[in-house]
């Protein structure tokens, strides 16, 4: 049978989805999405049930592929929330603890102690491209090993496995035949040396994590193994962290090309070429992808709570019924009347990296209503993006003239226009907002022969809308000054 489809499995922070992509028609043929529960056992702690994620992924892929012949599928690509860790028993397949999510701050105090050793912190940054933070995987794995008695016993028996969500899903899809990750995910653990492209023995010793607990590292694009989940063996042909996937899905193949994904958090990445380069402004250096022996690196800045702030308005505050309603209510007022929202529910990310900061509204007066507050939450997404954009620009050493935008919140036209105004550059929204899934699809397609090269992929990727800055510079400067004051208040908490 003539092959036609590639399937992406996109395991996000609040939902999973399977995307069936028609290669010949260059379009998404079907998509199935399923949310899963967030667990908050203590203040600042965030967990997921790994088995629930697996069951949701399994249901989605079976649903999305229900009406096609499995032999028509070139392959499957996996993309995932990064830094989140699962630790499980390789004999029974059972997790020893809930997955600890990238947003989780339970190891913040431990990481602060490590940060106090400047020589150690500098050495870790030179090796990993990362700052010491509870955001990354290493301290999460260490916490489980230190605090879950079963984990300690399984280590002694060499039965304990630890990995990010890509590793766990590949293991489940192949019924335990492969235990792997790729450099885009490994480089977000604080255990991976981005210069040698391997787990670092010195860092493993520091966090007291045995090497045998961690997966083998393979290229981002390449056939890993096959899965029989569809009743016919289909190759698993890419593993890639979600933000690097979006960079690839936006065709940022050349050095200097930049994108921002508006999801649960906002993640800005710029392609810096085939050599690691370290930020002078607390940005992160990671592997973007590895294809064959060719490695591409990226500098990244992350704002942790952006889209999730809109979810908070919906789920905890009850101010909106759906995330899409946020734009409707925000448009009922011309501005926020000086109200600012700082989205720091369990600390604040780049470029501040302060785990003690907490979310806050400021500037509230008697005349403020829910519409102003909803608008302030939306505008906080643009301001948080601006903070990251400005320091990445400094690292690059030249002015950036446009920003490629993707992710669910990029469909919010009010937000995208405000973003263009605050950045004073064009914001180019992708025609297909599922760019994370597209990245996994394109990487799998290169591995299986569905696509020839980058040039072919560039021709397939289109923009749907370009937002140009229209705000007066004096107004923009006044708004930015207000945001900076709000940030200072949050950092003082």
TABELFEN-V419536 format. One record per residue. RES is the residue in one letter. PHI is phi in whole degrees, -180 to 180 (* if undefined). PSI is psi in degrees with one decimal (none if undefined). NEAR is the number of other C-alpha atoms within 8 Angstrom. Layout:
res->RES phi->PHI psi->PSI near->NEAR
res->RES phi->PHI psi->PSI near->NEAR
This chain:
res->X phi->* psi->138.9 near->4
res->X phi->-68 psi->125.9 near->4
res->X phi->-75 psi->148.7 near->8
res->X phi->-142 psi->-28.7 near->10
res->X phi->-119 psi->155.1 near->12
res->X phi->-129 psi->140.8 near->16
res->X phi->-111 psi->130.5 near->13
res->X phi->-104 psi->134.3 near->16
res->X phi->-107 psi->113.5 near->15
res->X phi->-112 psi->103.8 near->14
res->X phi->-98 psi->94.7 near->14
res->X phi->-88 psi->-170.6 near->10
res->X phi->-80 psi->-31.5 near->8
res->X phi->-119 psi->-9.7 near->9
res->X phi->-157 psi->163.2 near->10
res->X phi->-119 psi->157.0 near->17
res->X phi->-149 psi->153.8 near->15
res->X phi->-116 psi->133.2 near->15
res->X phi->-121 psi->120.5 near->16
res->X phi->-96 psi->115.7 near->14
res->X phi->-111 psi->126.8 near->14
res->X phi->-87 psi->106.8 near->12
res->X phi->-64 psi->-42.4 near->10
res->X phi->-71 psi->-36.6 near->5
res->X phi->-87 psi->-9.3 near->5
res->X phi->53 psi->52.4 near->8
res->X phi->-155 psi->160.0 near->7
res->X phi->-76 psi->122.3 near->9
res->X phi->-89 psi->-29.2 near->8
res->X phi->-162 psi->151.0 near->8
res->X phi->-145 psi->134.7 near->10
res->X phi->-128 psi->127.2 near->11
res->X phi->-122 psi->142.6 near->9
res->X phi->-143 psi->121.1 near->10
res->X phi->-75 psi->162.5 near->8
res->X phi->-139 psi->164.4 near->10
res->X phi->-76 psi->141.2 near->7
res->X phi->-98 psi->136.6 near->8
res->X phi->-115 psi->132.6 near->7
res->X phi->-126 psi->77.1 near->9
res->X phi->-66 psi->-28.3 near->7
res->X phi->-147 psi->167.5 near->6
res->X phi->-59 psi->126.5 near->5
res->X phi->85 psi->-5.3 near->10
res->X phi->-97 psi->139.0 near->11
res->X phi->-137 psi->126.7 near->14
res->X phi->-134 psi->157.3 near->13
res->X phi->-128 psi->152.8 near->13
res->X phi->-88 psi->110.9 near->9
res->X phi->-59 psi->-37.4 near->10
res->X phi->-68 psi->-31.5 near->7
res->X phi->-68 psi->-38.9 near->9
res->X phi->-62 psi->-45.6 near->12
res->X phi->-62 psi->-45.9 near->10
res->X phi->-63 psi->-37.9 near->8
res->X phi->-67 psi->-43.3 near->12
res->X phi->-62 psi->-44.8 near->14
res->X phi->-62 psi->-44.0 near->8
res->X phi->-64 psi->-40.3 near->8
res->X phi->-67 psi->-43.9 near->14
res->X phi->-69 psi->-38.0 near->13
res->X phi->-67 psi->-36.3 near->10
res->X phi->-69 psi->-46.8 near->8
res->X phi->-70 psi->-25.7 near->13
res->X phi->-102 psi->11.4 near->11
res->X phi->-62 psi->-32.6 near->6
res->X phi->-105 psi->13.7 near->5
res->X phi->-121 psi->161.2 near->6
res->X phi->-84 psi->121.7 near->7
res->X phi->-53 psi->-29.7 near->10
res->X phi->-67 psi->-13.8 near->9
res->X phi->-86 psi->2.9 near->11
res->X phi->-98 psi->119.4 near->13
res->X phi->-60 psi->-46.4 near->14
res->X phi->178 psi->-179.5 near->14
res->X phi->-121 psi->135.9 near->16
res->X phi->-115 psi->140.4 near->16
res->X phi->-114 psi->128.5 near->14
res->X phi->-130 psi->151.4 near->17
res->X phi->-154 psi->156.4 near->12
res->X phi->-58 psi->132.6 near->12
res->X phi->-92 psi->171.5 near->11
res->X phi->68 psi->-29.8 near->13
res->X phi->-63 psi->133.5 near->13
res->X phi->-119 psi->143.4 near->15
res->X phi->-119 psi->136.7 near->15
res->X phi->-125 psi->125.4 near->14
res->X phi->-145 psi->168.4 near->12
res->X phi->-89 psi->120.9 near->13
res->X phi->-73 psi->-13.9 near->10
res->X phi->-85 psi->-49.8 near->5
res->X phi->-92 psi->-21.0 near->5
res->X phi->79 psi->3.0 near->7
res->X phi->-87 psi->131.5 near->7
res->X phi->-63 psi->143.7 near->11
res->X phi->-88 psi->-9.8 near->10
res->X phi->-164 psi->159.6 near->9
res->X phi->-57 psi->152.3 near->10
res->X phi->-62 psi->136.1 near->12
res->X phi->-95 psi->120.9 near->12
res->X phi->-82 psi->153.9 near->12
res->X phi->-54 psi->-29.6 near->12
res->X phi->-77 psi->-12.9 near->9
res->X phi->-68 psi->135.8 near->13
res->X phi->-114 psi->20.1 near->13
res->X phi->-66 psi->-23.9 near->8
res->X phi->-100 psi->17.0 near->10
res->X phi->-60 psi->-42.4 near->10
res->X phi->-66 psi->-40.8 near->7
res->X phi->-61 psi->-43.7 near->7
res->X phi->-67 psi->-33.6 near->12
res->X phi->-61 psi->-39.8 near->10
res->X phi->-63 psi->-40.9 near->8
res->X phi->-66 psi->-38.8 near->10
res->X phi->-62 psi->-28.8 near->10
res->X phi->-67 psi->-19.0 near->7
res->X phi->-91 psi->95.7 near->8
res->X phi->-61 psi->-38.8 near->7
res->X phi->-63 psi->-42.9 near->6
res->X phi->-63 psi->-46.2 near->9
res->X phi->-60 psi->-41.7 near->13
res->X phi->-66 psi->-39.7 near->8
res->X phi->-65 psi->-42.3 near->8
res->X phi->-65 psi->-40.9 near->14
res->X phi->-63 psi->-40.2 near->11
res->X phi->-66 psi->-32.2 near->8
res->X phi->-82 psi->-43.4 near->10
res->X phi->-106 psi->-18.5 near->15
res->X phi->79 psi->6.1 near->13
res->X phi->-120 psi->156.1 near->12
res->X phi->-88 psi->159.3 near->9
res->X phi->-73 psi->121.3 near->13
res->X phi->-157 psi->149.3 near->8
res->X phi->-67 psi->-12.7 near->13
res->X phi->-59 psi->-37.1 near->9
res->X phi->-87 psi->171.6 near->14
res->X phi->-76 psi->-31.9 near->15
res->X phi->-56 psi->-49.8 near->10
res->X phi->-69 psi->-24.5 near->11
res->X phi->-70 psi->-44.9 near->12
res->X phi->-62 psi->-44.8 near->12
res->X phi->-58 psi->-41.9 near->11
res->X phi->-60 psi->-44.5 near->9
res->X phi->-64 psi->-44.9 near->11
res->X phi->-61 psi->-40.1 near->10
res->X phi->-76 psi->-27.6 near->8
res->X phi->-115 psi->-8.6 near->6
res->X phi->-112 psi->107.2 near->10
res->X phi->-54 psi->-37.7 near->8
res->X phi->-63 psi->-35.1 near->7
res->X phi->-63 psi->-42.1 near->11
res->X phi->-63 psi->-41.2 near->10
res->X phi->-66 psi->-41.9 near->8
res->X phi->-68 psi->-30.7 near->11
res->X phi->-62 psi->-44.5 near->10
res->X phi->-59 psi->-34.9 near->7
res->X phi->-90 psi->2.6 near->7
res->X phi->55 psi->41.3 near->8
res->X phi->-112 psi->-4.5 near->10
res->X phi->-87 psi->132.2 near->13
res->X phi->-121 psi->140.7 near->12
res->X phi->-134 psi->137.7 near->12
res->X phi->-167 psi->169.9 near->13
res->X phi->-80 psi->176.8 near->14
res->X phi->-62 psi->-33.8 near->13
res->X phi->-59 psi->-43.6 near->14
res->X phi->-63 psi->-46.0 near->12
res->X phi->-63 psi->-44.0 near->11
res->X phi->-69 psi->-40.3 near->9
res->X phi->-63 psi->-38.9 near->12
res->X phi->-64 psi->-43.6 near->13
res->X phi->-68 psi->-42.7 near->9
res->X phi->-64 psi->-30.4 near->10
res->X phi->-103 psi->11.5 near->12
res->X phi->55 psi->43.2 near->6
res->X phi->83 psi->10.4 near->9
res->X phi->-77 psi->-30.1 near->6
res->X phi->-127 psi->141.6 near->9
res->X phi->-131 psi->90.5 near->11
res->X phi->-141 psi->161.0 near->11
res->X phi->-146 psi->175.2 near->15
res->X phi->-118 psi->168.6 near->13
res->X phi->-64 psi->-26.5 near->15
res->X phi->-66 psi->-35.6 near->15
res->X phi->-84 psi->-42.6 near->13
res->X phi->-61 psi->-33.8 near->11
res->X phi->-75 psi->3.4 near->14
res->X phi->-111 psi->18.3 near->13
res->X phi->-103 psi->-18.5 near->11
res->X phi->74 psi->11.7 near->13
res->X phi->-120 psi->-4.7 near->12
res->X phi->-110 psi->130.0 near->14
res->X phi->-89 psi->112.9 near->12
res->X phi->-75 psi->-7.7 near->13
res->X phi->-89 psi->-40.2 near->7
res->X phi->-94 psi->-14.0 near->5
res->X phi->61 psi->42.8 near->8
res->X phi->-150 psi->163.2 near->8
res->X phi->-59 psi->141.3 near->9
res->X phi->-99 psi->120.2 near->9
res->X phi->-61 psi->-37.1 near->7
res->X phi->-64 psi->-39.9 near->6
res->X phi->-74 psi->-36.3 near->10
res->X phi->-61 psi->-40.1 near->13
res->X phi->-68 psi->-41.0 near->9
res->X phi->-58 psi->-46.1 near->7
res->X phi->-90 psi->0.0 near->9
res->X phi->55 psi->50.6 near->7
res->X phi->-117 psi->114.3 near->10
res->X phi->-64 psi->142.2 near->8
res->X phi->-59 psi->-34.9 near->8
res->X phi->-68 psi->-13.1 near->7
res->X phi->-76 psi->-23.0 near->11
res->X phi->-98 psi->154.7 near->9
res->X phi->-76 psi->163.2 near->12
res->X phi->-70 psi->150.7 near->7
res->X phi->-106 psi->126.4 near->10
res->X phi->-128 psi->164.7 near->9
res->X phi->-60 psi->154.2 near->12
res->X phi->-63 psi->-42.7 near->14
res->X phi->-110 psi->121.2 near->15
res->X phi->160 psi->150.6 near->14
res->X phi->-74 psi->119.2 near->12
res->X phi->-85 psi->-50.8 near->10
res->X phi->-172 psi->-167.8 near->9
res->X phi->-127 psi->157.3 near->10
res->X phi->-123 psi->142.1 near->12
res->X phi->-100 psi->18.3 near->10
res->X phi->-61 psi->-25.9 near->8
res->X phi->-95 psi->7.0 near->10
res->X phi->89 psi->0.2 near->6
res->X phi->-148 psi->140.4 near->9
res->X phi->-66 psi->119.4 near->9
res->X phi->-120 psi->132.2 near->14
res->X phi->-66 psi->137.9 near->12
res->X phi->-90 psi->116.1 near->15
res->X phi->-120 psi->1.6 near->17
res->X phi->-159 psi->144.8 near->17
res->X phi->-130 psi->128.4 near->13
res->X phi->-157 psi->136.9 near->16
res->X phi->-61 psi->148.1 near->13
res->X phi->-60 psi->-38.9 near->13
res->X phi->-75 psi->-35.8 near->10
res->X phi->-67 psi->-34.3 near->14
res->X phi->-62 psi->-42.8 near->16
res->X phi->-66 psi->-37.2 near->16
res->X phi->-60 psi->-42.7 near->16
res->X phi->-70 psi->-41.6 near->12
res->X phi->-66 psi->-20.4 near->14
res->X phi->-92 psi->7.8 near->12
res->X phi->59 psi->37.1 near->10
res->X phi->-86 psi->63.7 near->13
res->X phi->-84 psi->-17.9 near->8
res->X phi->-105 psi->151.1 near->7
res->X phi->-56 psi->131.8 near->9
res->X phi->96 psi->-11.2 near->9
res->X phi->-80 psi->141.7 near->9
res->X phi->-136 psi->144.2 near->12
res->X phi->-141 psi->158.9 near->15
res->X phi->-131 psi->128.2 near->13
res->X phi->-102 psi->124.0 near->14
res->X phi->-98 psi->89.4 near->15
res->X phi->-123 psi->-140.9 near->11
res->X phi->-56 psi->-43.5 near->11
res->X phi->-117 psi->175.4 near->13
res->X phi->-108 psi->132.3 near->17
res->X phi->-131 psi->114.2 near->12
res->X phi->-106 psi->126.5 near->14
res->X phi->-128 psi->142.8 near->14
res->X phi->-127 psi->132.7 near->14
res->X phi->-68 psi->123.4 near->16
res->X phi->-114 psi->12.7 near->13
res->X phi->91 psi->-158.9 near->11
res->X phi->-96 psi->11.9 near->8
res->X phi->-131 psi->138.6 near->7
res->X phi->-66 psi->139.8 near->13
res->X phi->-135 psi->134.8 near->7
res->X phi->-103 psi->134.2 near->10
res->X phi->-68 psi->143.3 near->10
res->X phi->-93 psi->2.9 near->6
res->X phi->-132 psi->35.9 near->9
res->X phi->68 psi->15.7 near->8
res->X phi->-79 psi->167.8 near->15
res->X phi->-106 psi->144.6 near->12
res->X phi->-111 psi->127.0 near->15
res->X phi->-135 psi->166.6 near->16
res->X phi->-77 psi->128.1 near->13
res->X phi->-79 psi->-49.0 near->13
res->X phi->-168 psi->160.4 near->14
res->X phi->-127 psi->124.7 near->15
res->X phi->-123 psi->112.3 near->10
res->X phi->64 psi->-127.6 near->7
res->X phi->-97 psi->2.0 near->6
res->X phi->-92 psi->122.2 near->7
res->X phi->-113 psi->134.6 near->10
res->X phi->-117 psi->137.8 near->13
res->X phi->-110 psi->162.3 near->15
res->X phi->-142 psi->147.0 near->14
res->X phi->-97 psi->138.1 near->16
res->X phi->-136 psi->144.0 near->13
res->X phi->-128 psi->139.1 near->14
res->X phi->-125 psi->132.3 near->11
res->X phi->-106 psi->115.6 near->14
res->X phi->-67 psi->-50.7 near->12
res->X phi->-113 psi->98.4 near->13
res->X phi->-127 psi->-76.2 near->16
res->X phi->-60 psi->-32.5 near->13
res->X phi->-67 psi->-21.7 near->10
res->X phi->-68 psi->-35.8 near->10
res->X phi->-69 psi->-38.5 near->12
res->X phi->-62 psi->-37.1 near->10
res->X phi->-63 psi->-41.6 near->9
res->X phi->-58 psi->-36.7 near->12
res->X phi->-80 psi->-51.4 near->13
res->X phi->-87 psi->-43.4 near->7
res->X phi->-94 psi->-39.3 near->7
res->X phi->-92 psi->-23.3 near->7
res->X phi->67 psi->25.4 near->8
res->X phi->-84 psi->-19.4 near->8
res->X phi->-138 psi->157.1 near->9
res->X phi->-93 psi->-30.7 near->7
res->X phi->-137 psi->157.1 near->7
res->X phi->-61 psi->-35.9 near->9
res->X phi->-64 psi->-26.2 near->7
res->X phi->-67 psi->-18.3 near->9
res->X phi->-58 psi->-37.1 near->13
res->X phi->-68 psi->-41.2 near->12
res->X phi->-59 psi->-48.5 near->8
res->X phi->-70 psi->-37.1 near->11
res->X phi->-64 psi->-31.7 near->12
res->X phi->-76 psi->-8.9 near->10
res->X phi->-76 psi->-10.3 near->7
res->X phi->-128 psi->147.5 near->9
res->X phi->-76 psi->-22.5 near->5
res->X phi->-162 psi->-172.4 near->7
res->X phi->-93 psi->0.9 near->11
res->X phi->55 psi->38.3 near->6
res->X phi->85 psi->7.2 near->8
res->X phi->-84 psi->136.1 near->12
res->X phi->-126 psi->145.8 near->14
res->X phi->-121 psi->128.5 near->13
res->X phi->-106 psi->113.5 near->13
res->X phi->-84 psi->85.1 near->14
res->X phi->-133 psi->61.4 near->12
res->X phi->-64 psi->-33.8 near->10
res->X phi->-139 psi->50.0 near->13
res->X phi->105 psi->173.8 near->13
res->X phi->-128 psi->139.5 near->17
res->X phi->-88 psi->-142.4 near->12
res->X phi->-62 psi->144.3 near->12
res->X phi->-95 psi->14.4 near->11
res->X phi->-91 psi->-39.2 near->6
res->X phi->50 psi->59.6 near->8
res->X phi->-121 psi->110.4 near->9
res->X phi->-80 psi->-10.3 near->10
res->X phi->-89 psi->-19.1 near->9
res->X phi->-62 psi->148.7 near->14
res->X phi->-131 psi->153.2 near->14
res->X phi->-61 psi->144.9 near->12
res->X phi->-160 psi->147.1 near->9
res->X phi->-97 psi->146.3 near->9
res->X phi->-139 psi->158.0 near->8
res->X phi->84 psi->15.1 near->7
res->X phi->-76 psi->128.7 near->8
res->X phi->-122 psi->176.6 near->5
res->X phi->-61 psi->-28.4 near->4
res->X phi->-84 psi->1.3 near->4
res->X phi->-79 psi->134.4 near->10
res->X phi->-121 psi->-176.3 near->6
res->X phi->-64 psi->-28.6 near->7
res->X phi->-65 psi->-40.0 near->12
res->X phi->-63 psi->-39.7 near->14
res->X phi->-70 psi->-39.3 near->12
res->X phi->-64 psi->-43.0 near->13
res->X phi->-64 psi->-39.6 near->15
res->X phi->-62 psi->-37.9 near->12
res->X phi->-65 psi->-43.9 near->14
res->X phi->-62 psi->-45.7 near->12
res->X phi->-65 psi->-29.0 near->10
res->X phi->-62 psi->-29.0 near->13
res->X phi->-64 psi->-43.9 near->12
res->X phi->-68 psi->-40.3 near->12
res->X phi->-66 psi->-43.1 near->12
res->X phi->-62 psi->-39.3 near->11
res->X phi->-65 psi->-41.1 near->12
res->X phi->-58 psi->-43.6 near->11
res->X phi->-58 psi->-43.0 near->10
res->X phi->-70 psi->-44.0 near->14
res->X phi->-56 psi->-44.7 near->10
res->X phi->-66 psi->-38.9 near->8
res->X phi->-78 psi->-31.9 near->11
res->X phi->-64 psi->-39.8 near->13
res->X phi->-59 psi->-41.7 near->11
res->X phi->-65 psi->-39.9 near->9
res->X phi->-64 psi->-38.8 near->9
res->X phi->-73 psi->-31.8 near->7
res->X phi->85 psi->15.0 near->6
res->X phi->-153 psi->163.4 near->6
res->X phi->-75 psi->135.9 near->5
res->X phi->-93 psi->133.1 near->7
res->X phi->-100 psi->-13.5 near->6
res->X phi->-155 psi->159.1 near->8
res->X phi->-129 psi->125.4 near->12
res->X phi->-83 psi->129.0 near->12
res->X phi->-119 psi->140.8 near->13
res->X phi->-151 psi->-177.4 near->17
res->X phi->94 psi->164.1 near->13
res->X phi->-57 psi->-42.9 near->9
res->X phi->-73 psi->-12.0 near->10
res->X phi->-70 psi->-11.4 near->14
res->X phi->-80 psi->-10.2 near->8
res->X phi->-80 psi->106.2 near->9
res->X phi->-68 psi->-36.0 near->8
res->X phi->-62 psi->-44.4 near->8
res->X phi->-64 psi->-44.6 near->14
res->X phi->-65 psi->-39.2 near->12
res->X phi->-67 psi->-42.9 near->12
res->X phi->-63 psi->-36.1 near->10
res->X phi->-63 psi->-45.4 near->12
res->X phi->-60 psi->-40.6 near->14
res->X phi->-66 psi->-43.9 near->13
res->X phi->-72 psi->-36.3 near->12
res->X phi->-82 psi->-22.7 near->9
res->X phi->61 psi->36.7 near->8
res->X phi->-140 psi->165.1 near->12
res->X phi->-69 psi->137.1 near->12
res->X phi->-109 psi->119.5 near->15
res->X phi->-106 psi->110.9 near->13
res->X phi->-88 psi->133.9 near->14
res->X phi->-66 psi->143.7 near->15
res->X phi->-64 psi->-35.4 near->9
res->X phi->-110 psi->111.1 near->9
res->X phi->-74 psi->-14.2 near->11
res->X phi->-83 psi->52.5 near->9
res->X phi->-72 psi->-25.6 near->14
res->X phi->-62 psi->-48.4 near->16
res->X phi->-63 psi->-39.5 near->15
res->X phi->-61 psi->-39.8 near->13
res->X phi->-59 psi->-45.2 near->15
res->X phi->-64 psi->-37.5 near->17
res->X phi->-66 psi->-48.1 near->15
res->X phi->-65 psi->-39.7 near->12
res->X phi->-66 psi->-39.2 near->14
res->X phi->-68 psi->-36.5 near->18
res->X phi->-66 psi->-38.0 near->14
res->X phi->-65 psi->-36.4 near->13
res->X phi->-72 psi->-29.0 near->12
res->X phi->-106 psi->2.4 near->12
res->X phi->87 psi->7.9 near->7
res->X phi->-69 psi->-30.0 near->9
res->X phi->-128 psi->148.9 near->10
res->X phi->-84 psi->-48.3 near->7
res->X phi->-163 psi->-178.0 near->7
res->X phi->-62 psi->-36.7 near->8
res->X phi->-61 psi->-40.6 near->6
res->X phi->-64 psi->-41.0 near->9
res->X phi->-67 psi->-40.9 near->11
res->X phi->-56 psi->-38.2 near->8
res->X phi->-70 psi->-18.1 near->7
res->X phi->-94 psi->-12.0 near->7
res->X phi->-101 psi->122.6 near->10
res->X phi->-120 psi->158.0 near->8
res->X phi->-99 psi->147.0 near->10
res->X phi->-101 psi->-28.3 near->9
res->X phi->-160 psi->143.5 near->8
res->X phi->-120 psi->120.6 near->9
res->X phi->-99 psi->123.2 near->11
res->X phi->-106 psi->143.3 near->11
res->X phi->-65 psi->133.4 near->12
res->X phi->-130 psi->-7.1 near->5
res->X phi->-74 psi->142.4 near->7
res->X phi->-63 psi->139.9 near->6
res->X phi->-60 psi->-36.8 near->6
res->X phi->-64 psi->-39.7 near->6
res->X phi->-66 psi->-44.4 near->8
res->X phi->-60 psi->-45.5 near->11
res->X phi->-64 psi->-36.7 near->8
res->X phi->-66 psi->-41.9 near->8
res->X phi->-65 psi->-43.1 near->8
res->X phi->-64 psi->-40.0 near->10
res->X phi->-61 psi->-39.7 near->8
res->X phi->-64 psi->-41.2 near->10
res->X phi->-62 psi->-43.6 near->10
res->X phi->-62 psi->-36.4 near->8
res->X phi->-67 psi->-39.5 near->8
res->X phi->-65 psi->-38.9 near->12
res->X phi->-63 psi->-44.4 near->9
res->X phi->-60 psi->-41.3 near->8
res->X phi->-61 psi->-44.7 near->8
res->X phi->-64 psi->-37.3 near->12
res->X phi->-73 psi->-18.3 near->10
res->X phi->-83 psi->-14.8 near->6
res->X phi->-61 psi->none near->7
